Amino acid sequence: MLTRNCLSLLLWVLFDGGLLTPLQSQPQQTLATGPRENVIRLPGQRSHFQRVKRGWVWNQFFVLEEYMGSEPQYVGKLHSDLDKGEGTVKYTLSGDGAGTVFTIDETTGDIHAIRSLDREEKPFYTLRAQAVDIETRKPLEPESEFIIKVQDINDNEPKFLDGPYVASVPEMSPVGAYVLQVKATDADDPTYGNSARVVYSILQGQPYFSIDPKTGVIRTALPNMDREVKEQYQVLIQAKDMGGQLGGLAGTTTVNITLTDVNDNPPRFPKSIFHLKVPESSPIGSAIGRIRAVDPDFGQNAEIEYNIVPGDGGNLFDIVTDEDTQEGVIKLKKPLDFETKKAYTFKVEASNLHLDHRFHSVGPFKDTATVKVSVLDVDEPPVFSKPLYTMEVYEDTPVGTIIGAVTAQDLDVGSSAVRYFIDWKSDGDSYFTIDGTEGTIATNELLDRESTAQYNFSIIASKVNNPLLTSKVNILINVLDVNEFPPEIAAPYETAVCENAKPGQIIQIVSAADRDLSPAGQQFSFRLSPEAAFKPNFTVHDFRNNTAGIETRRNGYSRRQQELYFLPVVIEDSSYPVQSSTNTMTIRVCRCDSDGTILSCNVEAIFLPVGLSTGALIAILLCIVILLAIVVLYVALRRQKKKDTLMTSKEDVRDNVIHYDDEGGGEEDTQAFDIGALRNPKVIEDNKIRRDIKPDSLCLPRQRPPVEDNTDIRDFINQRLQENDVDPAAPPYDSLATYAYEGNGSVADSLSSIDSLATEADQDYDYLTDWGPRFKVLADMFGEEESYNPDKVT
């Protein structure tokens, strides 16, 4: 406060004494002559041409933050040149905090802060002041703007916004190696005093680490810090403002520092000799033991590679690294035999995979240990002398012939006898037998190479004193061929010769095949059969490469004389005993062009000398086929027509109801219908219903009253008329009923259905056969209907 007041007094002396002249003519703040008083002078209105002596310009006030006094804090004073002290001027205040934070005495212009301020919340306030006439309320001067700044005090301690911190540094780092930089933030004003000037220091973590007091950079303070000794460090950092002076505020944070691993330690075996025991029956590839070298490093720096040092017994074993445990797993690479060697000794070397060149001077990063392996004796199964036995036997060898033998031995101490038998699961148990003691294999059936050329089965050997210990070996028996089949032509050939062929032409190449298994180098020979060698039309030319050619011997062949030639060819093989066969080849004579291209070997070629071409022959054959088709169609139509006539005649004998739409003219009308059809004096029926409608009730049975032969036709018609008149089923309208009869003197009587019986089942048509040949067709038709009528309806 004293410094501020002295500075204000000095500036006032300079301005008031005329040493400094303001550059602007706008209303500005002026400092009063009092030692504590801040005054903003508001100049009154003057003539534009009057030169006025101005005071010092002061346009801002300062107020302390966090003021805790009992009275309002005095800020400054407003004063106008027009104010003569007579009480005619009133001062007003507006802007940030006017009336709530700052107040003004309307008469004197004194400004006070009525509440405590915090610079960190609001560093300054902008206000406007004006002098008005107390009576007229009119402004005496234009409104003037000024600023009240909140003066900072050290009320905020430094804070580490990112703490606590986590950092790492490689082990064995030199002094001064960079670790981490920390930063503390102070909310106080960095432009005023030392309230925001922070200094860093270490409260905990020495002498391992140090920190730069200005930048906050943490570095190592000790050389060769070893992770294997101590890995984690916790460092306490302090940040203090006021430049670290007494009375400054401080904040702290924690930094957790981890030493990361480097490959600074070689692997070491905990002991120099490792003893292992392994049974001699251990399979190849099995693990027989584990050894481990210790590396205090971590991660990939602790990865170890194991190798067997070449030497005694090392070629029987192999070693690999277990990725999870970093142990060396020793595996068996070759079979062990207690009877051959009982112990093995070799050396194993352990080394790091990832080396760090900075630590090569420490020494070699590897270690060596000795491994001693003791082989344990195990009761083992017999061992065959060969891993596979191959034997040969000729087909058709007599049953019981020995074809070979197998041998197995018990190599254990106090060896046991061995017994042999064929594995029942294989296919050789029925074709071969084995001597259980000697191991000789003999045939059990006759073998046929053409059926099975090779047999593959297994022989099992077991110890007599321990039958559970067995071993197995495969037997491969090849059946050798015996020349029992003669060679034959490999395929049926269709051989043709041109009619214009010349002597010496090869018309066909033939080859032979033998069902026997032909050995390498076997040859087939071809020749003409002796019976065909006399004046042959063709001959056989042997090419000596298991093929032969059919060669012509004549100058031209004629199909009209002979169409086919049969050529017997003899084929022999070279095996023992020699087998041969005679094969007959068919050679067809064909018509060819001048170049020897076959044109036709068909039957139509015979007609070519007559002058008929192929097209003409096809046309003739087509015409013949058409004529045959017409004849067959005509015969079929005639048969169908005859059958239809017979069926029509059968249907005509049935009763027909004929309906006429016109009404007759009565008895006098002889032109409408034939009256002779009504002349049947023998047919008289009683209670006859009408025929032109379908009756609703059952028909009454018709009776034949005895009548005389010479009954008048009129009486007959009257009787019928009366029957229809009294019939209750007849409808009340006229209808025409037609009655037909054959007449007197007929041998067959009447054929009308009027005189028929009540049902057709009562009629017998056998009498039609007695009427002569004229009624034969009718008798046959009704005879068929009588014999076949399953659905007859009465």
C-alpha positions in Angstrom: 0.0 0.0 0.0 2.9 2.4 0.8 4.5 1.7 -2.5 1.3 2.3 -4.4 0.7 5.7 -2.6 4.3 6.9 -3.2 3.9 6.1 -6.9 0.7 8.0 -7.1 2.2 11.0 -5.3 5.1 11.1 -7.8 2.8 11.0 -10.8 0.7 13.8 -9.3 3.7 16.0 -8.8 4.8 15.5 -12.4 1.4 16.2 -13.9 0.4 19.0 -11.6 3.7 20.8 -12.0 3.2 20.9 -15.8 6.0 18.5 -16.6 3.6 16.1 -18.4 0.7 17.1 -20.6 -2.2 14.7 -21.4 -2.5 13.7 -25.1 -6.3 13.3 -25.0 -9.0 15.8 -24.1 -11.6 13.3 -23.0 -12.6 13.1 -19.3 -10.1 11.1 -17.4 -9.3 10.1 -13.8 -7.1 12.4 -11.7 -5.3 11.7 -8.5 -6.0 14.0 -5.6 -3.4 15.6 -3.4 -4.2 13.5 -0.4 -1.9 10.7 0.5 -4.6 8.0 0.4 -7.2 9.6 -1.7 -7.9 8.4 -5.3 -9.9 11.1 -7.2 -11.5 10.9 -10.7 -11.8 14.6 -11.7 -14.7 15.4 -14.0 -13.8 18.7 -15.8 -16.6 21.2 -16.4 -17.6 22.8 -19.8 -15.3 25.6 -21.0 -14.8 27.6 -24.2 -13.2 25.8 -27.0 -10.6 28.5 -27.3 -9.7 28.8 -23.6 -6.5 27.0 -22.7 -7.0 25.0 -19.5 -4.4 23.6 -17.2 -5.4 19.8 -16.9 -4.6 17.4 -14.1 -3.1 14.0 -14.2 -5.2 11.3 -16.0 -6.3 8.3 -13.8 -9.0 6.0 -15.0 -8.8 3.0 -12.7 -9.0 2.1 -9.0 -7.6 -0.9 -7.1 -9.4 -2.8 -4.3 -8.0 -5.6 -2.2 -9.6 -9.0 -2.5 -10.7 -11.0 0.5 -11.1 -7.7 2.6 -12.4 -8.8 6.1 -12.6 -5.3 7.8 -15.7 -4.2 9.7 -16.2 -1.0 7.6 -16.7 -0.8 3.9 -13.5 -0.7 2.0 -12.7 2.7 0.6 -12.0 2.5 -3.1 -11.7 6.2 -4.4 -13.4 9.5 -5.0 -15.2 11.1 -8.0 -14.9 14.9 -8.4 -16.1 17.4 -11.0 -14.5 20.7 -11.7 -18.0 22.2 -11.7 -18.4 21.1 -8.1 -17.7 24.2 -6.0 -18.5 22.5 -2.7 -21.9 24.2 -2.5 -23.9 20.9 -2.7 -25.4 21.6 -6.2 -23.7 18.5 -7.8 -24.9 15.0 -7.5 -22.7 12.0 -8.4 -24.1 8.8 -9.8 -22.6 5.3 -10.4 -23.6 2.5 -12.9 -22.1 -0.6 -14.4 -20.7 -3.9 -13.0 -21.6 -4.2 -9.3 -23.0 -0.7 -8.9 -25.2 -0.7 -5.9 -24.5 -4.3 -5.0 -20.7 -4.4 -4.8 -19.8 -0.7 -4.9 -21.7 2.3 -3.6 -21.0 6.1 -4.1 -21.7 9.1 -1.9 -23.9 11.3 -4.0 -22.6 14.5 -2.5 -18.9 13.8 -1.9 -18.4 11.2 -4.7 -16.6 8.7 -2.4 -16.7 5.1 -3.6 -16.8 2.1 -1.2 -16.8 -1.7 -1.6 -19.5 -3.1 0.6 -18.6 -6.8 0.3 -15.5 -9.0 0.1 -14.2 -9.7 -3.4 -12.4 -12.6 -5.0 -10.0 -11.9 -7.8 -10.2 -15.6 -9.0 -14.0 -15.1 -9.6 -13.9 -11.7 -11.2 -10.6 -9.8 -11.7 -12.0 -6.3 -12.5 -15.3 -4.3 -12.8 -16.2 -1.7 -15.4 -18.3 1.2 -14.1 -19.6 4.5 -15.4 -19.8 7.8 -13.4 -21.6 11.1 -14.1 -22.2 14.4 -12.3 -25.7 15.9 -12.6 -27.3 19.1 -11.3 -29.1 18.3 -8.1 -32.0 20.6 -8.9 -32.5 20.1 -12.7 -31.3 16.5 -12.8 -29.5 17.3 -16.0 -25.9 16.0 -16.6 -23.3 18.6 -16.0 -20.7 16.5 -17.9 -20.7 13.5 -20.3 -20.7 10.1 -18.6 -17.1 8.9 -17.8 -16.1 5.1 -17.7 -13.5 3.7 -15.3 -12.3 0.3 -14.1 -11.9 -1.1 -10.6 -9.4 -3.9 -10.5 -9.3 -6.4 -7.7 -5.8 -6.6 -6.3 -4.6 -10.1 -5.8 -3.4 -11.6 -2.5 -1.8 -15.1 -2.0 -4.9 -17.0 -1.1 -4.5 -20.1 -3.4 -2.0 -22.9 -3.0 -0.5 -24.7 -6.0 -2.4 -27.8 -7.2 -1.3 -30.8 -9.2 -4.2 -31.3 -11.6 -2.9 -34.6 -13.1 -1.7 -36.2 -9.9 -1.0 -38.8 -8.7 1.5 -39.7 -11.4 2.7 -43.1 -12.6 6.1 -43.3 -14.3 8.8 -45.9 -15.2 12.5 -45.9 -16.0 14.7 -48.7 -17.1 16.8 -50.3 -14.4 20.6 -49.7 -14.4 19.9 -46.2 -15.9 22.7 -43.6 -15.4 22.4 -40.5 -13.1 20.1 -37.8 -14.6 18.0 -40.2 -16.7 14.6 -38.6 -17.4 11.7 -40.0 -15.5 8.7 -37.6 -15.6 7.7 -33.9 -15.5 5.1 -32.8 -13.1 3.3 -29.4 -13.1 1.4 -27.5 -10.4 -1.1 -24.7 -11.2 -1.6 -21.7 -8.9 -4.9 -19.7 -9.3 -3.3 -16.4 -8.1 -2.4 -13.6 -10.4 1.0 -14.4 -12.0 1.5 -10.8 -13.0 1.4 -9.4 -9.5 4.0 -10.3 -6.9 5.1 -13.9 -6.2 1.8 -15.4 -5.4 1.8 -17.6 -8.5 5.6 -18.4 -8.7 5.9 -22.1 -7.9 9.0 -23.9 -6.7 9.2 -27.8 -6.7 11.0 -30.0 -4.2 11.1 -33.7 -3.1 9.8 -34.5 0.3 10.2 -38.3 0.0 12.2 -40.4 -2.5 15.7 -39.2 -2.0 18.4 -40.1 -2.7 17.1 -42.2 -5.6 15.5 -39.3 -7.6 15.8 -35.5 -7.9 13.6 -32.8 -9.3 14.2 -29.5 -11.1 12.7 -26.8 -8.8 11.6 -24.6 -11.7 10.5 -27.1 -14.4 9.4 -30.0 -12.2 11.4 -32.6 -14.3 12.2 -35.7 -12.2 15.4 -37.5 -12.9 17.4 -40.4 -11.4 19.8 -39.5 -8.7 21.6 -42.8 -8.2 23.4 -45.0 -10.8 22.7 -48.7 -11.4 19.4 -49.0 -9.6 18.6 -52.8 -9.9 15.1 -53.9 -10.5 15.9 -57.3 -9.0 16.8 -55.5 -5.7 13.9 -53.0 -5.6 11.3 -52.5 -8.3 8.8 -49.9 -7.0 9.5 -46.4 -5.7 7.0 -43.8 -4.3 8.2 -40.2 -4.5 6.4 -37.3 -2.7 6.7 -34.0 -4.7 5.9 -30.5 -3.2 5.0 -27.3 -5.1 5.2 -24.0 -3.1 4.3 -20.5 -4.2 5.9 -17.2 -3.2 9.1 -18.6 -4.8 9.4 -21.1 -1.9 9.8 -18.3 0.7 8.5 -18.6 4.2 4.8 -18.0 4.3 4.1 -19.4 0.9 1.3 -21.9 0.2 2.2 -25.5 -0.8 0.6 -28.5 -2.5 1.9 -32.1 -2.8 1.4 -35.1 -5.1 2.7 -38.7 -5.3 4.7 -40.2 -8.2 4.8 -44.0 -8.4 8.0 -45.0 -10.3 8.6 -48.5 -11.5 12.0 -49.8 -12.7 11.5 -51.7 -15.9 13.5 -54.8 -16.6 16.6 -55.0 -18.9 18.5 -58.2 -19.7 21.3 -57.6 -17.2 21.3 -61.1 -15.7 22.4 -64.3 -17.5 20.6 -67.7 -16.8 22.1 -69.9 -14.1 21.5 -73.5 -13.3 20.9 -74.1 -9.6 23.1 -77.2 -9.7 25.8 -78.5 -12.0 24.5 -82.1 -12.4 21.0 -83.4 -13.1 20.2 -87.1 -12.7 17.4 -88.7 -14.8 16.1 -92.2 -15.0 14.2 -93.6 -18.0 12.8 -97.0 -18.8 14.2 -98.6 -21.9 10.7 -99.1 -23.3 10.0 -95.4 -23.5 8.7 -94.5 -26.9 10.5 -92.1 -29.2 9.4 -88.5 -28.7 8.4 -89.0 -25.1 9.6 -86.6 -22.4 12.0 -88.3 -20.0 12.8 -85.3 -17.7 13.0 -81.6 -17.1 15.8 -79.2 -16.1 15.6 -75.5 -15.4 18.0 -72.6 -15.4 17.1 -69.5 -13.3 17.0 -66.0 -14.8 16.0 -63.2 -12.4 15.0 -61.0 -15.3 11.4 -60.6 -16.4 9.4 -61.1 -19.6 11.3 -61.7 -22.8 14.6 -60.9 -21.0 14.1 -64.1 -19.1 13.4 -66.4 -22.1 15.9 -69.2 -22.2 17.0 -71.4 -25.0 18.4 -74.9 -24.2 20.8 -76.9 -26.4 22.5 -80.2 -26.0 26.3 -79.9 -26.3 27.5 -82.5 -28.9 29.2 -85.3 -27.1 28.6 -88.8 -25.6 25.0 -89.8 -25.9 23.8 -86.5 -27.0 22.5 -87.8 -30.4 19.9 -90.0 -28.6 18.2 -87.1 -26.9 16.7 -83.8 -27.8 15.7 -80.8 -25.6 13.0 -78.1 -26.1 11.9 -75.1 -24.1 8.6 -75.0 -22.3 7.2 -71.6 -23.2 5.2 -71.3 -20.0 7.7 -72.5 -17.4 11.0 -71.8 -19.3 12.1 -75.3 -18.4 14.2 -77.5 -20.7 12.2 -80.7 -21.6 14.4 -83.6 -22.6 12.9 -85.9 -25.1 13.9 -89.3 -26.5 15.1 -89.1 -30.1 16.1 -92.8 -30.5 15.1 -96.0 -28.8 17.0 -97.1 -25.7 18.2 -100.6 -25.0 19.3 -101.6 -21.5 21.1 -104.6 -22.8 23.2 -102.4 -25.1 24.0 -99.4 -22.9 22.8 -98.7 -19.4 23.7 -95.0 -18.9 24.3 -91.8 -20.9 26.0 -88.5 -20.0 25.7 -85.2 -21.9 25.8 -81.5 -21.3 23.1 -78.9 -21.7 23.6 -75.2 -22.3 21.1 -72.5 -21.3 21.3 -69.0 -22.9 19.2 -65.9 -23.3 17.4 -65.4 -26.6 17.3 -61.5 -26.3 20.7 -60.1 -25.4 21.5 -56.5 -24.5 24.8 -55.3 -25.9 25.2 -52.8 -23.0 25.9 -55.7 -20.6 28.2 -57.8 -22.7 31.0 -56.8 -20.4 29.4 -58.5 -17.5 30.2 -61.9 -19.0 28.7 -64.6 -21.2 24.9 -64.8 -20.9 24.8 -68.6 -20.7 25.4 -71.5 -18.3 26.2 -75.2 -18.7 25.0 -78.2 -16.6 25.7 -82.0 -16.9 22.8 -84.5 -17.4 23.2 -88.1 -16.5 20.5 -90.5 -17.8 20.2 -94.0 -16.3 18.4 -96.6 -18.5 16.1 -98.9 -16.5 15.6 -102.5 -17.6 12.1 -103.5 -18.7 10.7 -106.8 -19.7 10.2 -106.3 -23.4 8.4 -108.3 -26.1 10.3 -110.3 -28.7 12.0 -108.4 -31.5 11.8 -109.5 -35.1 14.9 -109.6 -37.2 13.3 -107.5 -39.9 10.7 -104.8 -39.9 9.0 -106.3 -43.0 9.2 -109.8 -44.6 8.7 -110.2 -48.3 8.2 -113.7 -49.8 7.4 -115.1 -53.2 5.5 -118.3 -54.2 4.3 -119.7 -57.5 0.6 -120.1 -58.1 -0.8 -123.7 -57.9 2.0 -124.6 -55.4 1.0 -127.7 -53.5 -0.6 -127.2 -50.1 1.9 -127.4 -47.3 4.9 -126.0 -49.2 7.1 -123.9 -47.0 7.7 -120.5 -48.6 9.7 -118.7 -45.9 10.2 -118.1 -42.2 10.3 -115.3 -39.6 12.6 -114.9 -36.6 12.0 -113.1 -33.3 14.2 -113.0 -30.2 13.8 -112.1 -26.6 16.7 -109.7 -25.9 16.1 -109.4 -22.1 18.3 -111.0 -19.6 17.2 -114.6 -19.2 15.6 -114.7 -22.6 12.4 -116.7 -23.1 11.3 -118.9 -25.9 9.1 -117.3 -28.6 5.9 -118.6 -30.1 4.4 -117.4 -33.5 0.9 -117.2 -34.9 -0.9 -115.4 -37.6 -3.0 -112.4 -36.7 -6.6 -113.5 -37.1 -7.6 -110.0 -38.2 -5.6 -110.2 -41.5 -6.6 -112.0 -44.6 -3.8 -114.5 -44.7 -5.0 -116.8 -41.9 -6.9 -119.1 -44.3 -4.3 -119.3 -47.1 -1.2 -119.8 -45.1 -0.1 -121.4 -41.9 2.9 -120.8 -39.6 4.8 -123.2 -37.3 4.4 -121.8 -33.8 7.9 -122.8 -32.8 10.1 -122.5 -35.9 8.2 -119.5 -37.5 8.1 -121.2 -40.9 5.2 -120.2 -43.2 3.6 -122.7 -45.6 0.7 -122.6 -48.0 -2.7 -123.8 -46.8 -4.6 -123.6 -50.1 -3.9 -123.5 -53.8 -3.1 -120.0 -54.9 -4.3 -118.4 -58.1 -2.4 -115.3 -59.2 -5.3 -114.3 -61.5 -7.6 -114.2 -58.5 -5.2 -112.6 -55.9 -1.7 -111.5 -56.9 -0.5 -110.4 -53.4 -1.2 -111.3 -49.8 -0.5 -109.0 -46.9 -1.0 -110.2 -43.3 0.7 -109.9 -39.9 2.6 -112.4 -37.8 2.5 -112.0 -34.0 5.4 -113.2 -31.7 4.9 -113.6 -27.9 7.1 -114.7 -25.1 6.4 -118.1 -23.6 6.9 -116.9 -20.0 4.8 -113.8 -20.5 2.3 -114.2 -23.4 1.0 -110.6 -22.9 4.3 -109.3 -24.3 3.8 -109.5 -28.1 5.2 -107.9 -31.2 3.9 -107.8 -34.7 5.5 -107.7 -38.1 3.9 -107.5 -41.6 4.3 -110.2 -44.2 4.0 -109.5 -47.9 3.7 -112.6 -50.2 3.8 -112.1 -54.0 2.2 -114.9 -56.0 4.3 -115.6 -59.1 2.6 -116.3 -62.4 2.7 -119.7 -64.1 2.2 -119.6 -67.8 -1.2 -121.3 -68.0 -3.1 -119.1 -70.4 -2.4 -118.7 -74.1 -2.2 -115.2 -75.6 -5.2 -113.9 -77.4 -6.0 -111.0 -79.7 -6.3 -107.9 -77.5 -9.6 -106.7 -78.9 -12.2 -107.8 -81.6 -11.2 -106.1 -84.8 -13.5 -105.1 -87.6 -11.2 -105.5 -90.6 -12.1 -104.4 -94.1 -10.3 -104.7 -97.4 -11.0 -102.7 -100.5 -12.0 -104.3 -103.7 -9.3 -102.4 -105.5 -6.6 -103.4 -102.9 -3.1 -104.2 -104.1 -0.8 -107.0 -103.0 1.4 -106.2 -99.9 -1.0 -103.6 -98.3 -1.3 -103.7 -94.5 -5.1 -103.5 -93.8 -5.0 -104.1 -90.0 -2.6 -103.9 -87.1 -3.3 -106.4 -84.3 -1.9 -106.9 -80.8 -2.1 -109.7 -78.2 -3.0 -109.9 -74.5 -2.2 -112.6 -72.0 -4.1 -113.2 -68.8 -0.9 -114.4 -67.2 1.4 -111.9 -65.5 3.8 -111.3 -68.3 7.4 -110.8 -67.1 9.4 -108.0 -68.4 10.6 -108.7 -71.9 8.1 -111.3 -72.9 7.4 -111.5 -76.6 4.4 -112.5 -78.6 4.8 -114.1 -82.1 2.2 -114.0 -84.9 1.9 -116.4 -87.9 -0.6 -117.7 -90.3 -2.3 -121.0 -89.4 -0.8 -123.9 -91.5 -4.2 -124.9 -93.0 -4.5 -121.3 -94.4 -1.0 -121.1 -95.7 -1.9 -122.8 -99.1 -2.7 -120.1 -101.6 -3.7 -117.6 -99.0 -5.7 -114.4 -99.9 -4.0 -112.7 -96.8 -1.0 -113.3 -94.8 0.3 -112.2 -91.3 3.4 -109.9 -91.1 5.0 -110.1 -87.5 6.6 -106.8 -86.6 8.6 -108.4 -83.7 7.2 -105.8 -81.2 4.2 -107.7 -79.9 2.1 -106.5 -82.9 1.5 -107.8 -86.4 -0.1 -106.6 -89.6 -2.7 -108.3 -91.9 -1.2 -108.1 -95.4 -3.1 -108.6 -98.7 -1.8 -111.2 -101.2 -4.1 -110.6 -104.2 -4.6 -107.9 -106.7 -8.2 -106.9 -106.0 -11.2 -108.6 -104.4 -14.7 -109.0 -105.6 -17.7 -108.8 -103.3 -19.9 -110.6 -105.9 -17.6 -113.6 -105.7 -16.9 -113.5 -101.9 -17.9 -110.9 -99.3 -16.3 -112.3 -96.2 -12.9 -113.9 -95.6 -11.9 -115.8 -92.4 -8.2 -115.6 -91.5 -6.8 -117.9 -88.8 -3.9 -116.3 -86.9 -1.7 -118.2 -84.5 -0.3 -116.3 -81.5 2.4 -117.7 -79.2 4.0 -116.3 -76.0 7.6 -116.6 -74.8 7.0 -118.0 -71.3 7.5 -121.5 -70.2 5.8 -123.7 -71.1 4.9 -122.0 -74.4 1.2 -121.3 -74.8 -0.4 -120.5 -78.1 -3.9 -119.9 -79.5 -5.5 -119.7 -82.9 -7.7 -116.6 -83.4 -9.9 -116.3 -86.5 -10.2 -112.8 -87.9 -13.1 -111.8 -90.2 -12.2 -109.6 -93.2 -15.1 -107.9 -95.1 -14.7 -106.7 -98.7 -15.8 -103.1 -99.1 -16.2 -100.6 -102.0 -13.5 -97.9 -101.8 -12.6 -94.9 -103.9 -9.3 -94.5 -105.7 -7.6 -93.2 -102.5 -8.5 -96.3 -100.5 -11.3 -94.6 -98.5 -14.1 -97.0 -97.7 -17.4 -95.9 -99.3 -19.7 -98.7 -98.3 -19.7 -102.2 -96.8 -23.5 -102.5 -96.7 -25.8 -105.0 -98.6 -26.9 -102.4 -101.2 -23.4 -102.4 -102.6 -24.2 -105.7 -104.4 -26.8 -103.9 -106.6 -24.5 -101.2 -107.8 -23.6 -103.1 -111.0 -27.3 -103.1 -112.0 -27.2 -99.3 -112.1 -29.4 -98.5 -109.1 -28.1 -95.7 -106.9 -28.5 -95.5 -103.1 -31.3 -92.9 -103.5 -33.2 -95.0 -105.8 -33.1 -98.0 -103.5 -34.4 -95.9 -100.6 -37.3 -94.5 -102.7 -38.3 -98.1 -103.7 -38.2 -99.3 -100.1 -40.3 -96.2 -99.0 -43.0 -97.0 -101.6 -43.2 -100.5 -100.5 -43.7 -99.5 -96.9 -46.5 -97.0 -97.9 -48.4 -99.7 -99.9 -48.2 -102.1 -97.0 -49.5 -99.4 -94.7 -52.5 -98.7 -97.0 -53.4 -102.4 -97.2 -53.3 -102.9 -93.5 -55.4 -99.8 -92.9 -58.0 -101.0 -95.5 -58.3 -104.4 -93.9 -58.7 -102.8 -90.4 -61.5 -100.5 -91.6 -63.4 -103.4 -93.2 -63.2 -105.4 -90.0 -64.4 -102.4 -88.0 -67.3 -101.8 -90.4 -68.5 -105.4 -90.2 -68.3 -105.3 -86.4 -70.4 -102.1 -86.3 -73.1 -103.6 -88.5 -73.4 -106.6 -86.1 -73.7 -104.3 -83.1 -76.4 -102.2 -84.9 -78.4 -105.2 -85.7 -78.3 -106.3 -82.1 -79.6 -102.9 -80.9 -82.5 -102.9 -83.5 -84.3 -106.0 -82.0 -84.9 -104.1 -78.8 -88.3 -102.4 -78.3 -88.5 -98.8 -79.6 -91.0 -96.1 -78.7 -91.8 -94.0 -81.7 -93.4 -90.6 -81.1 -95.2 -88.6 -83.7 -96.1 -84.9 -83.4 -99.1 -85.0 -85.7 -102.5 -86.5 -85.0 -103.9 -89.1 -87.3 -107.2 -88.7 -89.2 -108.8 -91.7 -87.6 -109.9 -94.9 -89.3 -110.8 -93.2 -92.5 -107.3 -91.8 -92.9 -105.4 -94.6 -94.6 -102.6 -92.4 -95.7 -101.2 -91.4 -92.3 -100.1 -94.9 -91.2 -100.4 -98.5 -92.2 -103.5 -99.9 -90.7 -102.3 -103.4 -91.1 -100.0 -102.9 -88.2 -103.1 -103.0 -85.9 -104.4 -106.3 -87.1 -103.6 -108.8 -84.3 -106.7 -110.5 -83.1 -104.8 -112.6 -80.6 -103.4 -109.7 -78.5 -106.0 -108.5 -76.0 -104.8 -107.1 -72.7 -106.8 -105.8 -69.7 -106.0 -102.8 -67.5 -103.2 -101.7 -69.8 -101.7 -98.3 -68.9 -100.8 -95.7 -71.5 -97.4 -96.0 -73.2 -96.7 -92.4 -74.1 -96.1 -91.3 -70.5 -94.3 -92.6 -67.5 -96.8 -94.1 -65.1 -96.7 -93.1 -61.4 -98.0 -96.4 -60.2 -97.0 -100.0 -61.1 -98.4 -101.4 -64.2 -101.3 -103.8 -63.8 -100.6 -107.3 -65.1 -102.0 -107.8 -68.6 -104.3 -110.8 -69.0 -105.4 -112.5 -72.2 -109.1 -113.2 -72.2 -110.0 -116.0 -74.5 -111.2 -114.6 -77.8 -112.3 -116.2 -81.0 -110.1 -116.3 -83.9 -112.4 -114.1 -86.1 -112.8 -111.2 -83.7 -113.7 -108.0 -85.5 -111.1 -105.3 -85.5 -113.6 -102.7 -84.4 -114.5 -104.6 -81.3 -110.8 -104.8 -80.5 -110.2 -101.1 -80.9 -113.3 -100.3 -78.8 -112.1 -102.6 -76.1 -108.7 -100.8 -76.0 -110.4 -97.4 -76.0 -112.5 -98.4 -73.1 -109.4 -99.6 -71.2 -107.7 -96.2 -71.6 -110.8 -94.3 -70.7 -111.2 -96.1 -67.3 -107.5 -96.1 -66.6 -106.9 -93.9 -63.5 -103.3 -93.3 -64.4 -104.0 -91.8 -67.8 -103.7 -88.1 -68.0 -106.8 -86.1 -69.2 -105.7 -85.5 -72.8 -105.8 -87.4 -76.0 -102.9 -89.6 -77.0 -102.2 -92.0 -79.8 -101.5 -95.6 -78.9 -100.2 -97.8 -81.6 -100.8 -101.6 -81.5 -99.0 -103.8 -84.0 -99.2 -107.5 -84.6 -98.1 -110.0 -87.2 -101.4 -111.3 -88.2 -102.9 -114.8 -88.5 -101.2 -117.7 -90.1 -97.6 -116.7 -89.1 -95.4 -119.5 -88.0 -93.6 -117.3 -85.6 -96.7 -115.6 -84.3 -96.5 -111.9 -83.5 -93.1 -110.3 -82.7 -94.6 -107.2 -81.1 -93.9 -106.5 -77.5 -97.6 -106.1 -76.9 -98.0 -109.8 -76.7 -94.8 -110.3 -74.7 -94.7 -111.7 -71.3 -94.6 -109.5 -68.2 -90.8 -109.9 -67.8 -88.0 -110.7 -70.3 -86.7 -113.3 -67.9 -89.7 -115.5 -68.7 -89.0 -115.6 -72.4 -87.0 -118.4 -74.1 -85.3 -117.6 -77.4 -84.1 -121.2 -78.1 -87.0 -121.7 -80.5 -85.4 -119.2 -82.9 -82.8 -121.8 -83.9 -85.6 -124.1 -85.2 -86.9 -121.5 -87.7 -84.3 -122.1 -90.2 -81.2 -120.4 -91.6 -83.1 -117.1 -92.2 -83.3 -116.6 -88.4 -79.8 -117.8 -87.5 -78.3 -114.3 -87.0 -81.3 -113.4 -84.8 -81.0 -116.6 -82.8 -77.3 -116.0 -82.2 -77.9 -112.4 -81.1 -80.6 -113.3 -78.5 -78.7 -116.3 -77.4 -75.7 -114.1 -76.5 -77.9 -111.6 -74.6 -79.5 -114.4 -72.7 -76.2 -115.9 -71.7 -74.6 -112.5 -70.8 -77.1 -110.1 -69.1 -76.0 -109.6 -65.5 -77.8 -106.3 -65.0 -81.2 -107.2 -66.6 -84.0 -105.0 -65.2 -87.5 -106.3 -65.2 
